Amino acid sequence: MVSVTFKVNGADVVMHAMEGDNLLAAAQRANVAIDAPCSGNGACGKCKVKLVSGELDSPQTRHISDEEYAQGWRLSCVSKLVSDVTVEVPDIASAYRSRMRVADISSEKELAIFNQTKAGIEEAGIEFKNNLSAVNVTMDAPTADDTMPDNERLAWKLEEVTGAEKVTISFAALKKLARVLRESDFSVRCVIETEGDRVNVLDVLPADDAAPVAGLVVDLGTTSVAAILVNMEDGSILAKASTGNGQIRYGADVINRIIESGREGGSERLQKAVIEESLRPLIQEMCAAAKISPKRVYRMCLAGNTTMNHLLLGLYAEPVRMDPYIPSFFLCDDVPVQALHLGLHPEAKLILAPNIGSYVGGDITAGAFASMLWNKEELSLFIDLGTNGELVFGNNEFMMSCACSAGPAFEGGDISCGMRATDGAIDSCTIDRETMEPSFTTIGDTKHPVGICGSGIIDIIAELFRAGIINGKGKFSREGRRIRHDENGMGSYVIAFKEDTGAVRDVSINEVDIDNFIRAKGAIFSATMTMLNSMGMDPSVLGHVYVAGGIGSGINMKNAVTIGMLPDIPLEMFSYIGNSSLSGAYAMLTSSQSREKVDELARSMTYLELSTEPGYMDSFVAACFLPHTDAALFPSVEV
Amino acid sequence: MVSVTFKVNGADVVMHAMEGDNLLAAAQRANVAIDAPCSGNGACGKCKVKLVSGELDSPQTRHISDEEYAQGWRLSCVSKLVSDVTVEVPDIASAYRSRMRVADISSEKELAIFNQTKAGIEEAGIEFKNNLSAVNVTMDAPTADDTMPDNERLAWKLEEVTGAEKVTISFAALKKLARVLRESDFSVRCVIETEGDRVNVLDVLPADDAAPVAGLVVDLGTTSVAAILVNMEDGSILAKASTGNGQIRYGADVINRIIESGREGGSERLQKAVIEESLRPLIQEMCAAAKISPKRVYRMCLAGNTTMNHLLLGLYAEPVRMDPYIPSFFLCDDVPVQALHLGLHPEAKLILAPNIGSYVGGDITAGAFASMLWNKEELSLFIDLGTNGELVFGNNEFMMSCACSAGPAFEGGDISCGMRATDGAIDSCTIDRETMEPSFTTIGDTKHPVGICGSGIIDIIAELFRAGIINGKGKFSREGRRIRHDENGMGSYVIAFKEDTGAVRDVSINEVDIDNFIRAKGAIFSATMTMLNSMGMDPSVLGHVYVAGGIGSGINMKNAVTIGMLPDIPLEMFSYIGNSSLSGAYAMLTSSQSREKVDELARSMTYLELSTEPGYMDSFVAACFLPHTDAALFPSVEV
């Protein structure tokens, strides 16, 4: 036995392990968060820790320079324990992953886009009505001549008031009933669920309780989690927040997460990570902002990709990634929320946006619904820029979907100064072609940029390319005060010097970042082309392109075309529709008609498996260039 | 602050309390079991503890003799803490309350009676069928051309096999589905619940799993808890067991329990006591005997009085005992068993036998059903001899019920050598009129009687009375080697000397025991008379009397008449029907028709409140005599 001390954020976590044990595995057992997006196979180089005392059997890998190795840096996934050891774990709260952000719902730009989306759904004649409501009733108090028990007394009154044929009282309501009735003189407010001529009482509150009947909407992404708290009775937004997915330290993409879930106890670890590190904190922050108890949340709708919803529910997910790629469910009956220990009302149910395949999940069915592409005659394309990029092409007669692995670059992952589109992120940028000096904007208009979100990266790459600072391969080809080269010759461009901004570090972009982003945009573009080609079509058929995702509302479509991410069609055909997965899930929660429609769309949507589609890999390789190896596809772009 | 050390069963429980705190309350906070059937009001004298060191501010009460006081005995409910103190807590596992007994289901006498009851129900044309079953299905494994998700694959197959229109898969089943399907080559055994043309899958097991689909039946009494584990598919008994109700230390009767439940945290304490000390151990013992996991129990039916079922569910019970005596429910929708933490299958539901009033509960509706009195033209009386005595009078046209407080004497409570009808209990006895020597039988035919159960007490009192050893007031009027008098002149009769039996104590009965029993039988007899009189009738109208309860199958009806407990009608009109509450709950669980019938009976049964009935108190006082102050009511009894 050896003793391992992890120094994390100023605290010591001490645990015991066997000699020969793997250091990363030991950290995971001790619930110490070490970043391991590749799930510990030595590929990503993110799980570096600094040896403070003791010894590790740990080779120097390509991810660790001589200087770093001499300083004590080791890759934990390749380190074996040989003695008592103390290691320092870097704070992995990189801005893009775990920072909690509670939105200012009076002014947030994303909420304006959300409201436009909602208006679009309403224009199509879809009602925003659901079957949860609160109703106030006053009963006669019992007497010696009127000894009806409490539950019948309430049911009888509710039948009278609501016209229901049958009223049932949930166990949670029954538990409180006797006390609440007597403490509030038989005048109560009931939270009810109406199903045809039946009413089920979820909760009983004193008549003067004015807190809203709340609902929770969650977009559960592989990298980011966004949520809104709503008033179920009028659909109004009570709070909005986002954070990182706590599972990220077990792998950056769905495949590595599934592999981890298949290990002993892995399924429980992943479920716990997303619930305890992401969902519960989100719920607590939003409820605090809205000044309500989480117990006032009576229903929840979640949209996430197929892997995310399997891992959230604690299901065995290996079959999702193994041929023939079979999930436990596409459409799932409502799940009792209590099983997830989120602290919501004990009778709350979870609605899941339906999946249509192992790699096209509820985020896409909800998002495609929100895009309203299914309601128009013109052919349109819906693109969700997430860790997986998913596309839906079609109109009011058919819909076809496909998925490609873009990686986390659109959300700022795999980018040295990348971050989610939250406060402090550079979200747009121009670069003077002569002086090479940038001017940029940040989310929240801060003077101290913290990093760069997806829309900012698109702008920077497009502008560097236009200014001839980088070439079509993304390599630096000019010199200047903002351009640097490291010992290996890797170039980078500094957007903001720390001296100028007072920030803790320079905000810059380097050739590896650009390369990662080029591969992400190449995946999206080649998926677009392969899907259109599979039907014998090309981008000229498109009437509209709806772009969704956490890339940031500042996305500049011209620049996205310039780097070859989006097809070269007239700019007015592009719309950024924000987090459509969240908007779609909101619609499913607050509008019964929307929910029916999403389930119907999911049943009719077809799926194109790109990996078996001829020409996809060639198309991808050809797209990994600025804007593309075939310049004829981008006539509007000056090369 | 003072430190309190409780010495319990050889262990020390140390806790801290404030000076001036009550010792009994401190013990209850520390979860130390001190017997307090009167709920700590100084009335019963059961909460004696022995002071080992330190001081207590504690008066000597009538329950503590000079000698006992000198030895350190104190009544904990009247003791105030004034210094650090160590007290010895007597082991309160009195035989009648907490001894777990697992029945030998191959031969138990009570089970023979149970089977007769079941046969009686079947003869009336009621089917023993319910909607739980197991069904084996084999599916095709998925392929690249057949990518249906697991839940649809199973639902589709079950629709084919069962003919159901709609199949839903519970969350518990969904959680296991992917793994079980793959580990058993897509051949599985499903535990299903059928509701019209819908099927709900509760569990998915490997096809070769042969464990039964189990159900649990519980008779939750104020003093005793009895349970059986059944096979839901064929109704066979898998195990049977009984134990004491762990709530008893918070009060012997329902009123004291409700008072305790109204104190801070009381409701949780009482719920925890019955679940952790009674139900979970019963379930574990029975499942161990039947060699199945408690997770294989998919449904549960419980019959208990109104207070017991409220306290089990953790409901606020004060309104049950306060004018106008309003329970939370009579009929209750099925309760999710998971909320009770019994360790059963997570999708299991609890069916409660319906109450009809605050003092006539599910034990009586289930029991009256099992008696079959509702199916006959003749007028009959059903008597359940529990801590509350409850009676139902009627036939196939009407049913009237009433309740009286008999105390725990019928189950051996409040009797110095009393015990439940389990192994070692004297269950029948005769006494030679000349020599005054007894001969007795014991349950389990042991040579070492441990105590006396209800049927034994009836026999002993009747025989002492016949032999002229006691008079009509229950006082000793003869002398002999088995008759003793203590310092206060209280007489007692020794049935078994410890020297003769090798037991740890003499088994005897004293005047206080006899007095307690006379009051219990007086309550039953006066209730009988008052109910008959309220309809202008007398015992001569009775065609049958069904006697039920934990009094023991050896009950001698002639002796019960002799002591004036049962009316003086021909002996062939009496039947002992055992634990009818348990039989009725068994029928409700295993037979859907029985459940409907019990609910229907509950709705039609009327309730007579004895306390407001003229003459009841006078009738009770008159009945507290052997056999009765009005000897004309018992012409067959020689006085």
Boltz contact constraints between the chains, C-beta under 6 A:
constraints:
  - contact:
      token1: [A, 142]
      token2: [B, 324]
      max_distance: 6.0
  - contact:
      token1: [A, 142]
      token2: [B, 326]
      max_distance: 6.0
  - contact:
      token1: [A, 143]
      token2: [B, 324]
      max_distance: 6.0
  - contact:
      token1: [A, 144]
      token2: [B, 324]
      max_distance: 6.0
  - contact:
      token1: [A, 147]
      token2: [B, 324]
      max_distance: 6.0
  - contact:
      token1: [A, 149]
      token2: [B, 327]
      max_distance: 6.0
  - contact:
      token1: [A, 149]
      token2: [B, 329]
      max_distance: 6.0
  - contact:
      token1: [A, 149]
      token2: [B, 330]
      max_distance: 6.0
  - contact:
      token1: [A, 150]
      token2: [B, 328]
      max_distance: 6.0
  - contact:
      token1: [A, 151]
      token2: [B, 329]
      max_distance: 6.0
  - contact:
      token1: [A, 168]
      token2: [B, 333]
      max_distance: 6.0
  - contact:
      token1: [A, 171]
      token2: [B, 335]
      max_distance: 6.0
  - contact:
      token1: [A, 171]
      token2: [B, 336]
      max_distance: 6.0
  - contact:
      token1: [A, 177]
      token2: [B, 328]
      max_distance: 6.0
  - contact:
      token1: [A, 178]
      token2: [B, 316]
      max_distance: 6.0
  - contact:
      token1: [A, 178]
      token2: [B, 319]
      max_distance: 6.0
  - contact:
      token1: [A, 178]
      token2: [B, 328]
      max_distance: 6.0
  - contact:
      token1: [A, 179]
      token2: [B, 316]
      max_distance: 6.0
  - contact:
      token1: [A, 316]
      token2: [B, 178]
      max_distance: 6.0
  - contact:
      token1: [A, 316]
      token2: [B, 179]
      max_distance: 6.0
  - contact:
      token1: [A, 319]
      token2: [B, 178]
      max_distance: 6.0
  - contact:
      token1: [A, 324]
      token2: [B, 142]
      max_distance: 6.0
  - contact:
      token1: [A, 324]
      token2: [B, 143]
      max_distance: 6.0
  - contact:
      token1: [A, 324]
      token2: [B, 144]
      max_distance: 6.0
  - contact:
      token1: [A, 324]
      token2: [B, 147]
      max_distance: 6.0
  - contact:
      token1: [A, 326]
      token2: [B, 142]
      max_distance: 6.0
  - contact:
      token1: [A, 327]
      token2: [B, 149]
      max_distance: 6.0
  - contact:
      token1: [A, 328]
      token2: [B, 150]
      max_distance: 6.0
  - contact:
      token1: [A, 328]
      token2: [B, 177]
      max_distance: 6.0
  - contact:
      token1: [A, 328]
      token2: [B, 178]
      max_distance: 6.0
  - contact:
      token1: [A, 329]
      token2: [B, 149]
      max_distance: 6.0
  - contact:
      token1: [A, 329]
      token2: [B, 151]
      max_distance: 6.0
  - contact:
      token1: [A, 330]
      token2: [B, 149]
      max_distance: 6.0
  - contact:
      token1: [A, 333]
      token2: [B, 168]
      max_distance: 6.0
  - contact:
      token1: [A, 335]
      token2: [B, 171]
      max_distance: 6.0
  - contact:
      token1: [A, 336]
      token2: [B, 171]
      max_distance: 6.0
